[in-house]
Every structure is written in structure tokens, then in C-alpha cells.
Amino acid sequence: MLPQDLIVDLVIRYGFQLLGALVIIAVGLVAARWLGALADRALQRRRLEPPLRALIGRAIKLVIFAFTLLVALDKFGFQIAPLVAGLGVAGLGVGIALQGVLGNIVAGLSIIFTNLFSTVLVHPDHSRVVIPNRKIVGEILHNFGTMRQIPLQVTVPAATDLAAVLATLREVVGAAFIAIDQVNEAGIRVFAGPWVRVADYASAEGELYQAIVEAFRARRIALGVPQREVRLTDGVGLGVAAR
């Protein structure tokens, strides 16, 4: 049994340190719980899923508790500098080994907290397209918005009445940009750029081309096809007999 004087000496020497460490831990637990609840409410306003909110809240509580524990150990007389240095080196090694995974995690958190956009990829063949978050954050994205222009191109023979062609296209596609785009071997190519909703892009393109073809047929406007004129001066080396 320890002598009473030794017990009193231990209480005097370590009692206040132990009491201070316990107070620090208690305050840290209260602060961790309060900040975790505060973060959960903030994330709930951003309409995050409950499992994700719980994960982030637990991570915040764990970080605060770990910091509180280090402060309490320092108050109790432990040297925490070597421990912090060791944890830093270990964390660096883990970060280098898992840099790809951590890159995806950080990029995902960046998307979640900044609310840059929400993406739903639906492929026509019902397959899933999985894009790593670091690719989304680190690359330049071209977003068509809610409207998209359909580049319609129609070629007519060179001898066609262009005024009739342009008038027919305006009647079909409405108030869209229409102009002569190119003169090539098939004839004269005319461009029309109507705007449609992104959701209707695929169906609208086919319907507009069908309407243009039917309107051209009704007005007897021919469509251009590639043509070449070949002239034979003699049959030498051509493998045919010239007539």
C-alpha cells in the first residue's frame, strides 16, 4: 500500500494536469458534437444525401477529437511533437501511394461543395458512362445549356433557283440563320441553323430533314449529288476502245 505522503505528492504533481486534460477532452467532445451538427444542417441545406452528410459529419468530429486529444496529451506532459511528425510522414506516404484515389475524393468534394453543376449521363444504348471526378474538375467542359443549334446542310444543283431554295428553307425551319455555305462539285450547299431544346435534338434533326426533303419535292427542287465529267481523247492506256 502506498504511503499517504506519496499519494498526496502524486495528486499534487499530476492531479491538476489530469484534471486539465479531462476538461480539455470534455470541451473537445462538446465542440465536436456541436460542429458536427452545424455541418450536418449546412449540408442538409445543400440537399446532400443522408449517408454523405453522416460521413462528412463523422470526419469533422474525428478531426476535432484527434486535435483535442493531442492538446490533452500535451497538457498531461507528453511530448506530441514527435508523434505529430510521425503522423505527418505516415500521411505523406499514404497520400503518395493513394494519390489517384485521393484526387478523385478531393475532386468529388469540390463538386459537392461548390455546386458547379449536376450531371446525369444517359447513353442511347443504355450503357453507363463513369467519369473520374478529377477528369471533370481538371478538364475544360463544353456545356450546350438548354438549347442547341442543329447544323442542317442541303446541297442543290448549281442551276437551281436559290431564291426558291432559301424561301423554302425559311418556311420549314422558321426564323433561323440561313445562308449559302459552300460551292462544291455537287452544286451549291446551303446551311440552316435552327435552335431546339437539347432533349429534342436527335428527333428534331431527323424531322427537319424529312420536312425539307418533302418541301423540296413539292416545289420540284432537286437535291444535288456529286457529279464528274470524264472526257476521253483516245483509248490509249485506258483499256477501252474509243468510239
Backbone as CSV, one residue per row, in Angstrom:
resi,resn,N_x,N_y,N_z,CA_x,CA_y,CA_z,C_x,C_y,C_z
1,MET,0.848,-1.191,0.000,0.000,0.000,0.000,0.881,1.237,0.000
2,LEU,0.513,2.198,-0.866,1.331,3.397,-0.994,1.198,4.268,0.249
3,PRO,2.291,4.878,0.636,2.229,5.798,1.779,1.344,6.990,1.455
4,GLN,0.771,7.549,2.504,-0.123,8.680,2.313,0.613,9.881,1.740
5,ASP,1.861,10.078,2.154,2.628,11.214,1.640,2.875,11.078,0.143
6,LEU,3.135,9.842,-0.314,3.370,9.629,-1.748,2.098,9.877,-2.550
7,ILE,0.978,9.448,-1.987,-0.295,9.678,-2.681,-0.579,11.166,-2.802
8,VAL,-0.361,11.888,-1.709,-0.586,13.338,-1.737,0.344,14.002,-2.735
9,ASP,1.603,13.542,-2.773,2.572,14.117,-3.707,2.159,13.860,-5.155
10,LEU,1.679,12.650,-5.444,1.235,12.331,-6.811,0.006,13.154,-7.206
11,VAL,-0.899,13.331,-6.235,-2.095,14.125,-6.524,-1.721,15.566,-6.805
12,ILE,-0.811,16.100,-5.994,-0.389,17.491,-6.197,0.367,17.649,-7.509
13,ARG,1.200,16.654,-7.826,2.040,16.767,-9.020,1.235,16.545,-10.307
14,TYR,0.355,15.546,-10.318,-0.325,15.184,-11.569,-1.838,15.426,-11.542
15,GLY,-2.358,15.766,-10.365,-3.808,15.931,-10.270,-4.336,17.047,-11.147
16,PHE,-3.696,18.217,-11.055,-4.173,19.351,-11.850,-3.968,19.112,-13.346
17,GLN,-2.852,18.427,-13.685,-2.633,18.108,-15.096,-3.716,17.156,-15.618
18,LEU,-4.038,16.143,-14.808,-5.078,15.200,-15.212,-6.433,15.886,-15.311
19,LEU,-6.719,16.756,-14.336,-7.988,17.477,-14.363,-8.071,18.387,-15.590
20,GLY,-6.968,19.073,-15.887,-6.953,19.936,-17.071,-7.131,19.141,-18.354
21,ALA,-6.493,17.966,-18.424,-6.630,17.132,-19.621,-8.064,16.646,-19.780
22,LEU,-8.697,16.255,-18.670,-10.085,15.800,-18.742,-11.025,16.926,-19.161
23,VAL,-10.763,18.132,-18.646,-11.587,19.281,-19.042,-11.429,19.563,-20.535
24,ILE,-10.187,19.498,-21.020,-9.947,19.733,-22.448,-10.666,18.688,-23.301
25,ILE,-10.606,17.430,-22.881,-11.284,16.371,-23.636,-12.800,16.579,-23.626
26,ALA,-13.341,16.968,-22.471,-14.785,17.200,-22.384,-15.213,18.350,-23.292
27,VAL,-14.440,19.442,-23.243,-14.753,20.580,-24.118,-14.629,20.182,-25.586
28,GLY,-13.604,19.390,-25.896,-13.430,18.940,-27.278,-14.580,18.080,-27.757
29,LEU,-15.081,17.188,-26.898,-16.220,16.351,-27.281,-17.464,17.191,-27.539
30,VAL,-17.697,18.177,-26.662,-18.856,19.053,-26.859,-18.714,19.854,-28.152
31,ALA,-17.503,20.390,-28.386,-17.275,21.171,-29.601,-17.412,20.302,-30.850
32,ALA,-16.903,19.069,-30.783,-17.010,18.171,-31.937,-18.466,17.856,-32.245
33,ARG,-19.248,17.594,-31.205,-20.666,17.295,-31.428,-21.399,18.508,-31.984
34,TRP,-21.094,19.701,-31.445,-21.773,20.915,-31.900,-21.402,21.244,-33.343
35,LEU,-20.112,21.173,-33.662,-19.689,21.475,-35.028,-20.186,20.416,-36.011
36,GLY,-20.249,19.157,-35.571,-20.793,18.116,-36.442,-22.257,18.363,-36.771
37,ALA,-23.043,18.755,-35.766,-24.452,19.071,-36.012,-24.595,20.301,-36.898
38,LEU,-23.735,21.303,-36.680,-23.772,22.505,-37.510,-23.451,22.171,-38.966
39,ALA,-22.439,21.336,-39.170,-22.086,20.929,-40.533,-23.204,20.115,-41.175
40,ASP,-23.871,19.265,-40.396,-24.974,18.468,-40.933,-26.115,19.359,-41.405
41,ARG,-26.441,20.404,-40.643,-27.504,21.321,-41.065,-27.105,22.080,-42.325
42,ALA,-25.830,22.495,-42.384,-25.373,23.210,-43.577,-25.411,22.310,-44.811
43,LEU,-25.006,21.058,-44.644,-25.036,20.128,-45.774,-26.461,19.747,-46.149
44,GLN,-27.350,19.730,-45.183,-28.748,19.419,-45.475,-29.375,20.506,-46.332
45,ARG,-28.972,21.760,-46.119,-29.478,22.844,-46.956,-29.000,22.708,-48.396
46,ARG,-27.864,22.041,-48.587,-27.367,21.784,-49.947,-27.977,20.519,-50.560
47,ARG,-28.887,19.892,-49.849,-29.631,18.727,-50.338,-28.713,17.545,-50.651
48,LEU,-27.757,17.323,-49.770,-26.901,16.156,-49.926,-27.589,14.921,-49.355
49,GLU,-27.177,13.764,-49.848,-27.753,12.517,-49.373,-27.383,12.276,-47.905
50,PRO,-28.292,11.666,-47.115,-28.007,11.415,-45.688,-26.727,10.630,-45.435
51,PRO,-26.412,9.551,-46.198,-25.137,8.850,-45.927,-23.916,9.736,-46.106
52,LEU,-23.947,10.611,-47.104,-22.813,11.503,-47.327,-22.714,12.537,-46.222
53,ARG,-23.856,13.049,-45.774,-23.835,14.004,-44.662,-23.282,13.352,-43.403
54,ALA,-23.692,12.117,-43.145,-23.199,11.414,-41.957,-21.696,11.179,-42.042
55,LEU,-21.204,10.831,-43.233,-19.769,10.594,-43.397,-18.965,11.863,-43.145
56,ILE,-19.406,12.971,-43.709,-18.688,14.233,-43.522,-18.761,14.678,-42.064
57,GLY,-19.936,14.518,-41.437,-20.070,14.889,-40.029,-19.155,14.079,-39.126
58,ARG,-19.058,12.784,-39.384,-18.163,11.945,-38.577,-16.706,12.313,-38.800
59,ALA,-16.361,12.656,-40.026,-14.979,13.058,-40.301,-14.622,14.333,-39.543
60,ILE,-15.557,15.288,-39.507,-15.308,16.528,-38.766,-15.147,16.237,-37.277
61,LYS,-16.019,15.405,-36.729,-15.913,15.057,-35.311,-14.598,14.356,-35.006
62,LEU,-14.179,13.464,-35.894,-12.936,12.726,-35.670,-11.732,13.658,-35.681
63,VAL,-11.705,14.603,-36.609,-10.582,15.540,-36.682,-10.525,16.402,-35.424
64,ILE,-11.672,16.918,-34.991,-11.698,17.763,-33.793,-11.295,16.966,-32.554
65,PHE,-11.784,15.735,-32.448,-11.432,14.919,-31.287,-9.945,14.576,-31.282
66,ALA,-9.381,14.285,-32.464,-7.950,13.984,-32.533,-7.124,15.193,-32.109
67,PHE,-7.512,16.380,-32.566,-6.801,17.595,-32.161,-6.932,17.817,-30.658
68,THR,-8.139,17.590,-30.124,-8.348,17.752,-28.683,-7.503,16.769,-27.885
69,LEU,-7.412,15.542,-28.365,-6.620,14.532,-27.672,-5.140,14.901,-27.651
70,LEU,-4.645,15.453,-28.758,-3.245,15.883,-28.790,-2.995,17.008,-27.790
71,VAL,-3.927,17.954,-27.725,-3.777,19.053,-26.758,-3.822,18.522,-25.330
72,ALA,-4.708,17.552,-25.073,-4.799,16.977,-23.725,-3.527,16.226,-23.357
73,LEU,-2.953,15.492,-24.297,-1.696,14.791,-24.026,-0.570,15.774,-23.736
74,ASP,-0.553,16.872,-24.471,0.468,17.894,-24.210,0.273,18.505,-22.821
75,LYS,-0.986,18.702,-22.432,-1.264,19.246,-21.107,-0.837,18.280,-20.012
76,PHE,-0.920,16.996,-20.301,-0.564,15.978,-19.321,0.938,15.752,-19.248
77,GLY,1.677,16.374,-20.149,3.125,16.277,-20.084,3.770,15.441,-21.172
78,PHE,2.974,14.871,-22.074,3.546,14.077,-23.164,4.102,14.997,-24.243
79,GLN,5.180,14.560,-24.880,5.758,15.294,-25.995,5.049,14.863,-27.287
80,ILE,4.234,15.761,-27.832,3.443,15.396,-29.006,4.134,15.756,-30.318
81,ALA,5.237,16.519,-30.250,5.917,16.913,-31.490,6.405,15.700,-32.285
82,PRO,7.087,14.717,-31.645,7.489,13.531,-32.425,6.295,12.754,-32.972
83,LEU,5.200,12.707,-32.201,4.010,11.999,-32.675,3.404,12.682,-33.897
84,VAL,3.317,14.020,-33.848,2.774,14.762,-34.990,3.665,14.598,-36.212
85,ALA,4.988,14.645,-35.990,5.916,14.464,-37.109,5.776,13.070,-37.720
86,GLY,5.647,12.058,-36.856,5.472,10.695,-37.363,4.182,10.536,-38.142
87,LEU,3.098,11.122,-37.634,1.833,11.060,-38.355,1.913,11.793,-39.690
88,GLY,2.656,12.903,-39.704,2.817,13.639,-40.957,3.555,12.833,-42.005
89,VAL,4.637,12.172,-41.588,5.392,11.332,-42.530,4.536,10.169,-43.020
90,ALA,3.810,9.539,-42.095,2.938,8.431,-42.494,1.837,8.907,-43.443
91,GLY,1.265,10.068,-43.150,0.236,10.608,-44.034,0.766,10.940,-45.413
92,LEU,2.007,11.455,-45.471,2.617,11.749,-46.765,2.806,10.476,-47.581
93,GLY,3.274,9.421,-46.913,3.458,8.154,-47.622,2.150,7.590,-48.142
94,VAL,1.119,7.638,-47.301,-0.190,7.147,-47.739,-0.740,8.007,-48.874
95,GLY,-0.536,9.323,-48.785,-1.023,10.212,-49.840,-0.365,9.945,-51.177
96,ILE,0.951,9.686,-51.162,1.651,9.378,-52.414,1.176,8.044,-52.982
97,ALA,0.977,7.068,-52.100,0.544,5.752,-52.574,-0.883,5.778,-53.117
98,LEU,-1.712,6.628,-52.562,-3.126,6.673,-52.963,-3.481,7.999,-53.611
99,GLN,-2.546,8.591,-54.363,-2.806,9.911,-54.920,-3.956,9.897,-55.925
100,GLY,-4.100,8.800,-56.672,-5.212,8.720,-57.614,-6.553,8.696,-56.908
101,VAL,-6.648,7.870,-55.863,-7.897,7.778,-55.097,-8.194,9.091,-54.391
102,LEU,-7.161,9.670,-53.761,-7.363,10.940,-53.063,-7.723,12.053,-54.031
103,GLY,-7.150,12.004,-55.242,-7.507,13.004,-56.247,-8.981,12.939,-56.597
104,ASN,-9.504,11.722,-56.738,-10.929,11.564,-57.017,-11.780,12.055,-55.847
105,ILE,-11.328,11.759,-54.618,-12.097,12.175,-53.445,-12.138,13.696,-53.333
106,VAL,-10.979,14.328,-53.478,-10.923,15.791,-53.376,-11.729,16.439,-54.490
107,ALA,-11.616,15.895,-55.707,-12.387,16.449,-56.820,-13.883,16.283,-56.579
108,GLY,-14.266,15.125,-56.037,-15.678,14.915,-55.729,-16.190,15.879,-54.677
109,LEU,-15.395,16.101,-53.642,-15.790,17.073,-52.619,-15.879,18.472,-53.193
110,SER,-14.979,18.795,-54.121,-15.033,20.108,-54.762,-16.334,20.288,-55.522
111,ILE,-16.751,19.245,-56.240,-18.009,19.324,-56.980,-19.183,19.461,-56.019
112,ILE,-19.146,18.694,-54.923,-20.261,18.706,-53.978,-20.414,20.067,-53.315
113,PHE,-19.307,20.640,-52.848,-19.391,21.861,-52.050,-19.557,23.112,-52.898
114,THR,-19.065,23.100,-54.133,-19.194,24.295,-54.963,-20.461,24.286,-55.789
115,ASN,-21.099,23.120,-55.928,-22.337,23.023,-56.701,-22.182,23.620,-58.095
116,LEU,-21.090,23.262,-58.786,-20.867,23.797,-60.125,-21.947,23.322,-61.088
117,PHE,-22.285,22.080,-61.042,-23.279,21.521,-61.946,-23.697,20.155,-61.433
118,SER,-24.775,19.678,-61.964,-25.194,18.302,-61.709,-25.255,17.596,-63.049
119,THR,-24.735,16.371,-63.112,-24.591,15.665,-64.372,-25.321,14.336,-64.317
120,VAL,-26.164,14.086,-65.294,-26.808,12.788,-65.472,-26.497,12.329,-66.885
121,LEU,-25.726,11.249,-67.022,-25.334,10.734,-68.323,-26.226,9.551,-68.685
122,VAL,-27.003,9.717,-69.740,-27.853,8.642,-70.245,-27.431,8.367,-71.676
123,HIS,-26.752,7.237,-71.888,-26.271,6.884,-73.223,-27.413,6.274,-74.031
124,PRO,-27.445,6.521,-75.346,-28.539,5.958,-76.165,-28.653,4.442,-76.095
125,ASP,-27.526,3.727,-75.909,-27.593,2.266,-75.839,-27.773,1.762,-74.407
126,HIS,-28.155,2.681,-73.494,-28.447,2.357,-72.090,-27.210,1.874,-71.320
127,SER,-26.036,2.172,-71.799,-24.817,1.847,-71.061,-24.483,2.982,-70.099
128,ARG,-23.663,2.685,-69.104,-23.269,3.672,-68.100,-21.907,4.247,-68.447
129,VAL,-21.795,5.562,-68.347,-20.539,6.256,-68.592,-20.030,6.757,-67.248
130,VAL,-18.921,6.206,-66.759,-18.335,6.572,-65.469,-17.112,7.440,-65.728
131,ILE,-17.143,8.692,-65.245,-16.059,9.647,-65.447,-15.422,9.939,-64.094
132,PRO,-14.109,9.719,-63.922,-13.454,10.074,-62.657,-13.624,11.557,-62.352
133,ASN,-13.837,11.873,-61.081,-14.081,13.258,-60.696,-12.922,14.173,-61.053
134,ARG,-11.690,13.658,-60.969,-10.553,14.526,-61.278,-10.543,14.914,-62.749
135,LYS,-11.134,14.081,-63.611,-11.243,14.431,-65.019,-12.244,15.561,-65.215
136,ILE,-13.324,15.525,-64.443,-14.335,16.566,-64.572,-13.803,17.902,-64.081
137,VAL,-13.115,17.892,-62.928,-12.621,19.139,-62.347,-11.440,19.683,-63.129
138,GLY,-10.569,18.799,-63.629,-9.328,19.253,-64.251,-9.415,19.536,-65.729
139,GLU,-10.561,19.275,-66.368,-10.678,19.461,-67.804,-11.631,20.610,-68.118
140,ILE,-11.554,21.082,-69.376,-12.458,22.121,-69.857,-13.731,21.455,-70.363
141,LEU,-14.873,21.929,-69.886,-16.152,21.350,-70.269,-16.891,22.294,-71.206
142,HIS,-17.503,21.715,-72.227,-18.325,22.479,-73.161,-19.774,22.114,-72.899
143,ASN,-20.491,23.024,-72.288,-21.876,22.771,-71.918,-22.793,23.453,-72.923
144,PHE,-23.703,22.687,-73.541,-24.605,23.246,-74.538,-25.753,24.018,-73.907
145,GLY,-25.921,23.929,-72.631,-27.021,24.622,-71.998,-28.340,23.920,-72.270
146,THR,-29.428,24.683,-72.323,-30.748,24.098,-72.569,-31.121,24.107,-74.037
147,MET,-30.431,24.903,-74.858,-30.717,24.997,-76.289,-29.466,24.627,-77.083
148,ARG,-29.695,24.062,-78.274,-28.580,23.670,-79.130,-28.958,23.905,-80.588
149,GLN,-27.984,24.335,-81.369,-28.227,24.622,-82.783,-27.987,23.373,-83.631
150,ILE,-28.934,23.091,-84.542,-28.797,21.954,-85.449,-28.161,22.440,-86.751
151,PRO,-26.998,21.936,-87.128,-26.366,22.355,-88.387,-26.935,21.572,-89.573
152,LEU,-27.965,22.113,-90.196,-28.573,21.468,-91.366,-27.853,21.925,-92.631
153,GLN,-27.493,20.986,-93.480,-26.798,21.286,-94.733,-27.529,20.600,-95.880
154,VAL,-27.918,21.392,-96.872,-28.650,20.886,-98.033,-27.925,21.354,-99.287
155,THR,-27.676,20.427,-100.203,-26.987,20.746,-101.452,-27.972,20.647,-102.610
156,VAL,-27.973,21.682,-103.458,-28.839,21.716,-104.644,-27.962,21.922,-105.874
157,PRO,-28.417,21.512,-107.055,-27.632,21.732,-108.272,-27.352,23.211,-108.506
158,ALA,-26.286,23.486,-109.228,-25.860,24.874,-109.435,-26.890,25.694,-110.195
159,ALA,-27.695,25.051,-111.040,-28.673,25.784,-111.845,-29.984,26.032,-111.106
160,THR,-30.086,25.639,-109.865,-31.337,25.782,-109.110,-31.582,27.244,-108.748
161,ASP,-32.856,27.620,-108.679,-33.240,28.966,-108.260,-32.967,29.103,-106.757
162,LEU,-31.931,29.856,-106.404,-31.540,29.970,-104.994,-32.589,30.702,-104.162
163,ALA,-33.283,31.647,-104.760,-34.319,32.361,-104.015,-35.420,31.406,-103.566
164,ALA,-35.788,30.471,-104.437,-36.810,29.483,-104.068,-36.294,28.545,-102.984
165,VAL,-35.008,28.172,-103.077,-34.419,27.295,-102.064,-34.420,27.971,-100.701
166,LEU,-33.964,29.219,-100.652,-33.903,29.932,-99.376,-35.293,30.166,-98.801
167,ALA,-36.250,30.497,-99.655,-37.616,30.716,-99.180,-38.219,29.430,-98.620
168,THR,-37.949,28.310,-99.279,-38.469,27.024,-98.790,-37.860,26.663,-97.440
169,LEU,-36.563,26.879,-97.299,-35.910,26.572,-96.027,-36.444,27.455,-94.904
170,ARG,-36.670,28.731,-95.197,-37.220,29.614,-94.163,-38.627,29.176,-93.760
171,GLU,-39.365,28.668,-94.720,-40.716,28.198,-94.413,-40.681,26.957,-93.519
172,VAL,-39.669,26.104,-93.712,-39.594,24.854,-92.948,-38.987,25.076,-91.567
173,VAL,-37.841,25.747,-91.506,-37.104,25.856,-90.242,-37.451,27.107,-89.461
174,GLY,-38.198,28.032,-90.043,-38.581,29.225,-89.316,-37.488,30.286,-89.321
175,ALA,-37.497,31.112,-88.265,-36.559,32.237,-88.182,-35.205,31.742,-87.703
176,ALA,-34.486,31.104,-88.580,-33.148,30.601,-88.257,-32.135,31.215,-89.213
177,PHE,-30.864,31.099,-88.847,-29.802,31.602,-89.716,-29.690,30.702,-90.943
178,ILE,-29.869,31.279,-92.139,-29.808,30.533,-93.396,-28.889,31.292,-94.341
179,ALA,-27.941,30.590,-94.935,-27.003,31.232,-95.854,-26.358,30.171,-96.734
180,ILE,-25.805,30.637,-97.874,-25.045,29.740,-98.745,-23.729,29.410,-98.056
181,ASP,-23.468,28.142,-97.910,-22.326,27.692,-97.127,-21.123,27.354,-97.993
182,GLN,-21.356,26.747,-99.155,-20.224,26.270,-99.952,-20.681,25.977,-101.373
183,VAL,-19.756,26.136,-102.306,-19.956,25.720,-103.694,-18.972,24.593,-103.964
184,ASN,-19.509,23.413,-104.287,-18.648,22.257,-104.474,-19.034,21.508,-105.742
185,GLU,-18.476,20.318,-105.910,-18.701,19.541,-107.125,-20.139,19.052,-107.251
186,ALA,-20.867,18.977,-106.124,-22.257,18.528,-106.179,-23.224,19.657,-106.463
187,GLY,-22.785,20.894,-106.275,-23.648,22.041,-106.508,-23.413,23.119,-105.470
188,ILE,-24.488,23.682,-104.982,-24.423,24.773,-104.005,-24.987,24.252,-102.684
189,ARG,-24.174,24.360,-101.635,-24.601,23.875,-100.322,-25.129,25.036,-99.497
190,VAL,-26.309,24.846,-98.934,-26.965,25.871,-98.129,-27.012,25.392,-96.678
191,PHE,-26.702,26.304,-95.769,-26.692,25.989,-94.336,-27.891,26.632,-93.662
192,ALA,-28.515,25.881,-92.758,-29.590,26.401,-91.918,-29.321,25.963,-90.486
193,GLY,-29.457,26.901,-89.547,-29.128,26.591,-88.149,-30.254,26.882,-87.189
194,PRO,-31.317,26.083,-87.177,-32.381,26.301,-86.192,-31.947,25.875,-84.795
195,TRP,-32.581,26.472,-83.786,-32.284,26.151,-82.392,-33.419,25.320,-81.808
196,VAL,-33.038,24.272,-81.092,-34.021,23.396,-80.445,-33.547,23.094,-79.028
197,ARG,-34.434,22.531,-78.233,-34.039,22.094,-76.896,-33.104,20.891,-76.994
198,VAL,-32.171,20.823,-76.050,-31.189,19.737,-76.077,-31.878,18.376,-76.013
199,ALA,-32.936,18.276,-75.246,-33.635,16.992,-75.125,-34.279,16.562,-76.437
200,ASP,-34.591,17.532,-77.322,-35.256,17.222,-78.594,-34.294,17.207,-79.768
201,TYR,-32.985,17.303,-79.496,-32.016,17.485,-80.590,-32.064,16.337,-81.596
202,ALA,-31.961,15.094,-81.133,-31.864,13.949,-82.045,-33.119,13.797,-82.890
203,SER,-34.288,13.881,-82.265,-35.531,13.706,-83.017,-35.806,14.889,-83.934
204,ALA,-35.486,16.104,-83.477,-35.759,17.290,-84.292,-34.915,17.307,-85.558
205,GLU,-33.677,16.838,-85.484,-32.817,16.831,-86.668,-33.414,15.958,-87.772
206,GLY,-33.840,14.752,-87.435,-34.442,13.876,-88.436,-35.747,14.428,-88.981
207,GLU,-36.581,14.991,-88.119,-37.860,15.542,-88.565,-37.666,16.738,-89.490
208,LEU,-36.683,17.584,-89.191,-36.437,18.745,-90.047,-35.915,18.325,-91.416
209,TYR,-34.998,17.359,-91.456,-34.514,16.885,-92.753,-35.660,16.279,-93.572
210,GLN,-36.536,15.535,-92.928,-37.674,14.960,-93.638,-38.589,16.058,-94.181
211,ALA,-38.840,17.076,-93.368,-39.692,18.177,-93.814,-39.060,18.933,-94.977
212,ILE,-37.738,19.097,-94.946,-37.052,19.798,-96.042,-37.160,19.001,-97.337
213,VAL,-36.913,17.696,-97.266,-36.997,16.858,-98.472,-38.407,16.887,-99.047
214,GLU,-39.420,16.769,-98.209,-40.796,16.796,-98.696,-41.149,18.154,-99.300
215,ALA,-40.683,19.239,-98.681,-40.954,20.571,-99.231,-40.254,20.767,-100.569
216,PHE,-39.034,20.274,-100.712,-38.323,20.376,-101.986,-39.039,19.576,-103.078
217,ARG,-39.516,18.391,-102.742,-40.227,17.583,-103.735,-41.517,18.264,-104.172
218,ALA,-42.215,18.885,-103.212,-43.460,19.567,-103.563,-43.215,20.743,-104.495
219,ARG,-42.065,21.371,-104.417,-41.740,22.524,-105.266,-40.818,22.147,-106.423
220,ARG,-40.607,20.847,-106.591,-39.771,20.330,-107.682,-38.347,20.908,-107.628
221,ILE,-37.818,20.980,-106.414,-36.426,21.408,-106.235,-35.580,20.158,-106.050
222,ALA,-34.640,19.951,-106.930,-33.807,18.746,-106.880,-32.689,18.908,-105.857
223,LEU,-32.260,17.776,-105.328,-31.111,17.757,-104.424,-29.856,17.431,-105.216
224,GLY,-28.770,18.090,-104.864,-27.520,17.894,-105.585,-26.829,16.598,-105.203
225,VAL,-26.215,15.974,-106.177,-25.409,14.770,-105.954,-24.053,14.999,-106.596
226,PRO,-22.998,14.418,-106.066,-21.667,14.608,-106.671,-21.646,14.121,-108.118
227,GLN,-21.104,14.947,-108.998,-21.010,14.613,-110.416,-19.613,14.926,-110.920
228,ARG,-19.171,14.091,-111.850,-17.885,14.324,-112.509,-18.050,14.094,-114.008
229,GLU,-17.425,14.928,-114.738,-17.448,14.799,-116.198,-16.099,14.268,-116.658
230,VAL,-16.115,13.127,-117.323,-14.901,12.479,-117.807,-14.878,12.559,-119.326
231,ARG,-13.813,13.081,-119.855,-13.652,13.202,-121.312,-12.497,12.325,-121.760
232,LEU,-12.753,11.521,-122.766,-11.736,10.639,-123.332,-11.276,11.210,-124.668
233,THR,-9.996,11.457,-124.768,-9.447,11.961,-126.039,-9.044,10.827,-126.965
234,ASP,-8.603,9.693,-126.381,-8.322,8.488,-127.159,-8.386,7.301,-126.215
235,GLY,-8.296,6.108,-126.743,-8.398,4.922,-125.921,-7.081,4.345,-125.494
236,VAL,-5.985,5.039,-125.698,-4.665,4.512,-125.381,-4.482,4.470,-123.868
237,GLY,-4.109,3.282,-123.356,-3.804,3.121,-121.939,-5.006,3.089,-121.037
238,LEU,-6.232,3.144,-121.601,-7.426,3.137,-120.764,-8.097,1.781,-120.715
239,GLY,-7.663,0.871,-121.602,-8.261,-0.460,-121.602,-9.625,-0.506,-122.237
240,VAL,-10.040,0.569,-122.934,-11.338,0.593,-123.610,-11.121,1.063,-125.030
241,ALA,-12.069,0.777,-125.847,-11.988,1.208,-127.249,-12.737,2.509,-127.404
242,ALA,-12.051,3.503,-127.909,-12.674,4.807,-128.116,-13.545,4.768,-129.352
243,ARG,-14.711,5.344,-129.285,-15.642,5.369,-130.416,-15.976,6.820,-130.763
